[in-house]
Amino acid sequence: MKDQQEPSFRHSVDLMFNRAVGLMDLPPGLEEKIRVCNATYTVRFGVRLRGQIQTFTGYRSVHSEHMEPVKGGIRYSLGVNQDEVEALAALMTYKCALVETPFGGSKGGLCIDPRQYDEHELELITRRFAYELAKRDLIHPSQNVPAPDMGTGEREMAWIADQYARMNTTDINSRACVTGKPLNAGGIAGRVEATGRGVQYALREFFRYKEDVAKSGLSGKLEGKRVIIQGLGNVGYHAAKFLQEEDGAIITGIIERDGALFKPEGLNVENVHEWLIKHGGVKGYPNAQVTTNGAAIMEEECDILIPAAMEGVINLSNAERIKAPLIIEAANGPITAGADEILRNKGTVVIPDMFANAGGVTVSYFEWVKNLSHIRFGRMQRRAEESRHQILVDELERLSADTGVGWQLSPNFKEKYLRGAGELELVRSGLDDTMRAAYQAMREVWHSRDDVDDLRVSAYLVSIGRVAASYRAKGL
Ligand code: NAD
C-alpha cells in the first residue's frame, strides 16, 4: 500500500522536475511555462450497450506544444484520472525531447476496464471516444497523434485511424493521425515490440560503460544477470523475452496482477506468457514457486528490477526493502519521488522512464514519417544495396580464383552481407541509434557535473534544456 504522505503522480513528476530546474539557470517564467500542463479536455459520452446507455469518462491532456504534433498514448484502465493523464503527458514532453522526436507531450485515457467488454463493444466505445477527440482536433496528423498504452494495442489504433479517416475523407495523410497501427492498416514493422526492444537496447548501452555499471555495484556483462520483472504485458513481455533469448539474462521473477512466479534458475518467458494469455494470470503455472503476494517478489535479491506494469509501485512503503542494485523503469512513473530519494541514498542506480521506455515513441515517430511519406522504409534502396554488395562478393571470388589464393567467403558471411536492409532492420537500427544517443547525452551530464549524481536528474536536465531552447527560439 502507498503511504499517506505520498504525493500524487503529477505532483511526483513536478517534484522531480523541480529538482532538475533547481540546478538550471532558467528565467522563473519559462520554468513555470514548461512545468504546467497547457490543457486537459474531459469528455463524457454515452454508448448504447446491452440494451442501455452507459456513460464513459475520457481525457486528452496536452502538456506542451513547443513542437507539434503533440504525441502520447491512450490508456484504458479504471485508474485513469486527470492527475494521471497530466503526469503522463508531462513525461511525454520530456521523453520526446530526450530522444529527439519532434513532438510535444500529450496523453489520453479512458476510465474503463477493457476486460469487461467484448470486442464489438470495445470497438463502439473506442470509435465514439475517437470521434469526440477528433472533432476537437485532439486526434489529428499535424496536431495530436495518439498511440497505444496500457490496455490498448494495435486493434484500438486501427479503429481510431479508421474513425478519423471516415471523418476526414479527403485528408491524404489521415493514417498519420495515430501510431501503433497494425501493418495492414498503415503500421510499421517492429512497433509492437518497440518499447520492450528499447528497454533491451537501453540496458545494452548501460552495460557498455564499465564505470556506469560499477556505480550500481554490479560488474561484467548483461549475460547471466538475474532479472525480476513486473508486468508481462506488451512492454514487459518483449523486454523479458529479448533479454532472455538474445542477451542471456536470467529471468528469476515475473510479477503479474494475481501473484508472482519465482525461480532462481530462470523462468521461460515464452511459456509463462502463453500461460498468462490462456489462463488470464500466473496462478497455477507449473515448475516455479508461485505466490499471491506479488509485490513481495519485487523485494527479492536480483541484479536488475524491471517494473513494467504501472506507476507508483515502488513507493515510501517498500523502497527501503528493494534489494536490486539496478532498476530500469520500463513503465511510466513506477518509482514515486519519495522512493526515488530513498533509492538514491542507498546507491541504487535507476535508469529513468523517460529514457527507458522511449522505444515506443521513437518507433511511433518512424511510423508517422512513413505515413506522411506514403512509402515503406527500404523499398527504394534494398535491392540496389544487395546488387552493390553482390558486385563486391563476385569480384572477391573472381580474384581468389584468378590468383589461385583459394580464399572462400563463408556462407554465413555471404548471407548476412548480401541481405539488404528491410523495414524491420532499419527500424531496429534507428531505435538502437536513438537509445544510444539519448543514453550518451544523459551520461555526459551524469559524469560531468558535480551537482548531479543520478541518471534521472541528468535526463531532466537534457530534456528541459532542449524544451527551453525551443521556447526561446519561438521568442518566448
Ligand atoms: P499492457 O496493458 O500491455 O501490460 C500491462 C501488464 O501489467 C499486464 O500484463 C497486466 O496484467 C500487468 N499488471 C497490471 N497491474 C499489475 C500489478 N498491480 N502488478 C503486476 N502486474 C500488473 O501495458 P503496456 O503497454 O505494456 O504498458 C505498461 C507500462 O509501460 C505502462 O506504464 C505504460 O505507460 C508504459 N509504456 C507503454 C508503452 C507502449 O508502447 N505500450 C510505451 C511507453 C511506456
Residues whose N, C-alpha, C, O or C-beta is under 5 A from the ligand:
A	BS01	NAD	P148 D149 M150 G151 T195 Q230 G231 L232 G233 N234 V235 G236 I255 E256 R257 A308 A309 M310 E311 A330 A331 N332 N357 G360
